[in-house]
Amino acid sequence: MKPGCRKFRLTRRNGIQPAGTRDILRATAWLIPALLTAGCATTAYRSPKSAAVVAECIATGWRKVASSGLEVPVSSIWSGDHYFVDVTLWRDFPTYLPIRSCWAKIKPDAAGEAAGSSTEYRRNFQIAHDRIDRVVKDCQ
């Protein structure tokens, strides 16, 4: 060893320590419940109501779903053959493309069939998703 150089040791005293089994287990114990309560899901529904009524009901319900009382940013768009209702809580950086936390695509039934609609609902990593899911189900 050169004079004036100290041997570097990984100890708790100097704050640097390799991850041990206990640290990995502790991190996993926090991660598993978070992953079980948050997740992605796609659900399909059929409704006797028209697509316009279902889309407006979902948009109105999602605006009021926040437990804080604040209004959630919901957009509702008619794109020629279906309604698209979504919640965009943040945008990607640096492209600023929307990252949707949940969306619903509501298509009217084909002409000649009974009046009604079909809904494709998707949510991405929602922690308290019961209220969001309930809005979609109740609007059918």
Summary of the structure (lengths in Angstrom):
residues: 140
radius of gyration: 24.1
end to end distance: 76.0
largest distance: 91.6
contacts: 326
relative contact order: 0.19
helix: 28%
strand: 31%
